[in-house]
Amino acid sequence: MTVVDADVDFGELDRQGGLGVRCLGVVHLYRTFEGHDVVALQGVDLSIRPGERVAFLGPSGSGKSTLLTLLGGIQRPSAGRIFLGDSEISRLPEPELARLRSRRVSTMLQGATRNLLPYATARQNIAFARLALSGAERKQAVPERELLARVGLASVADQVVSTMSGGQRQRLALACAVSTGPQLLLADEPTSQLSHEDRDAVISLIHELGDELGTTIVVVTHQPEVAATFPRTITMKGGRVGLEGRDGAEYVVIGAEGVVHLPTHLAEQWPQGTLVRIEPEESDRLVVSRSAEAVGGAGEGEARTE
Ligand SMILES: Nc1ncnc2c1ncn2[C@@H]1O[C@H](COP(=O)(O)OP(=O)(O)OP(=O)(O)O)[C@@H](O)[C@H]1O
């Protein structure tokens, strides 16, 4: 099934463009039923500019979904600070946080049904997503049927969610998330259950939201084809920002207090505890040398950074 039925703009909602995001030393722990603590994030420092589009990548368990829910104000971090624009959401009182969540930030959780009312129709779900908008804002917003047509759901507008296919639910969840014209869209694997054709159309819709409203967009994905449409990628590794990609080139990020993750292939050769010396060579290069002891007295190994 093809998704694109018609070009649609996102209405006349009076928004101020995208929200910037800043994380300072964000740590998040989960307490399991057995009483153990699981460290999901261990010191995330990150800035995303207003209107920027970013894909979060990384292996399963690296903390992508946790970070997304913290940015969306769904969970509060165990430690550290998170700013959306000028608001420090990690300290915002609950009523203000709820207002921010319902009007300025849309979070699409992993698994479409977690974002939808299963016994309501597609149109009712969109109306529900817009409940926090003012009457005037609702009038200005793109009509429900038009938005549903945009994600290929015009024919099931009055169908109950529980009778829809996985792909239809996924597209409806996206329609609900964009229906309020958010300043920040956070989407956890929005294309995971879609055909290639539908995946491409859904990603186009997400980028159109950015083009038309200047929305800041953060998408978690395991799909390289989806990541390739984003000018910036952030690869999470062990609860921290590991690598950053800009326009296809990958960079290791220097974290707080000068901490640097080695690229995976080097980390295997240079294991934890290896003694190294780091020295500047010219203004934009560092030379990392293994100690003679670390290479068994066979001379010094070397890695260069530029
Ligand atoms: N509710 C929870 N209770 C306990 N531990 C949790 C909970 N949610 C996540 N975790 C743990 O936190 C860590 C980070 O999980 P998270 O889901 O954020 O990673 P992820 O990179 O999004 O993984 P995936 O790609 O599989 O979704 C993992 O070790 C995970 O097992």
PDBQT file of the ligand as one rigid body, heavy atoms in Angstrom, charges set to zero:
ROOT
HETATM    1  N1  LIG A 401      11.940  -0.516  32.734  1.00  0.00    +0.000 N 
HETATM    2  C1  LIG A 401      13.193  -0.964  32.840  1.00  0.00    +0.000 A 
HETATM    3  N2  LIG A 401      13.598  -1.623  33.949  1.00  0.00    +0.000 NA
HETATM    4  C2  LIG A 401      14.871  -2.080  34.093  1.00  0.00    +0.000 A 
HETATM    5  N3  LIG A 401      15.833  -1.902  33.137  1.00  0.00    +0.000 NA
HETATM    6  C3  LIG A 401      15.474  -1.257  32.018  1.00  0.00    +0.000 A 
HETATM    7  C4  LIG A 401      14.148  -0.760  31.792  1.00  0.00    +0.000 A 
HETATM    8  N4  LIG A 401      14.096  -0.170  30.571  1.00  0.00    +0.000 NA
HETATM    9  C5  LIG A 401      15.336  -0.279  30.045  1.00  0.00    +0.000 A 
HETATM   10  N5  LIG A 401      16.155  -0.939  30.903  1.00  0.00    +0.000 N 
HETATM   11  C6  LIG A 401      17.582  -1.222  30.698  1.00  0.00    +0.000 C 
HETATM   12  O1  LIG A 401      18.243   0.019  30.427  1.00  0.00    +0.000 OA
HETATM   13  C7  LIG A 401      19.250  -0.171  29.441  1.00  0.00    +0.000 C 
HETATM   14  C8  LIG A 401      18.971   0.775  28.260  1.00  0.00    +0.000 C 
HETATM   15  O2  LIG A 401      17.738   0.370  27.654  1.00  0.00    +0.000 OA
HETATM   16  P1  LIG A 401      17.091   1.151  26.423  1.00  0.00    +0.000 P 
HETATM   17  O3  LIG A 401      15.783   0.492  26.142  1.00  0.00    +0.000 OA
HETATM   18  O4  LIG A 401      17.104   2.595  26.701  1.00  0.00    +0.000 OA
HETATM   19  O5  LIG A 401      18.131   0.823  25.261  1.00  0.00    +0.000 OA
HETATM   20  P2  LIG A 401      17.936   0.918  23.673  1.00  0.00    +0.000 P 
HETATM   21  O6  LIG A 401      19.256   1.340  23.140  1.00  0.00    +0.000 OA
HETATM   22  O7  LIG A 401      16.767   1.763  23.360  1.00  0.00    +0.000 OA
HETATM   23  O8  LIG A 401      17.631  -0.585  23.263  1.00  0.00    +0.000 OA
HETATM   24  P3  LIG A 401      16.704  -1.137  22.038  1.00  0.00    +0.000 P 
HETATM   25  O9  LIG A 401      17.412  -0.761  20.777  1.00  0.00    +0.000 OA
HETATM   26  O10 LIG A 401      16.688  -2.620  22.271  1.00  0.00    +0.000 OA
HETATM   27  O11 LIG A 401      15.355  -0.507  22.205  1.00  0.00    +0.000 OA
HETATM   28  C9  LIG A 401      19.236  -1.649  29.061  1.00  0.00    +0.000 C 
HETATM   29  O12 LIG A 401      20.203  -2.309  29.853  1.00  0.00    +0.000 OA
HETATM   30  C10 LIG A 401      17.836  -2.087  29.458  1.00  0.00    +0.000 C 
HETATM   31  O13 LIG A 401      17.821  -3.467  29.791  1.00  0.00    +0.000 OA
ENDROOT
TORSDOF 0
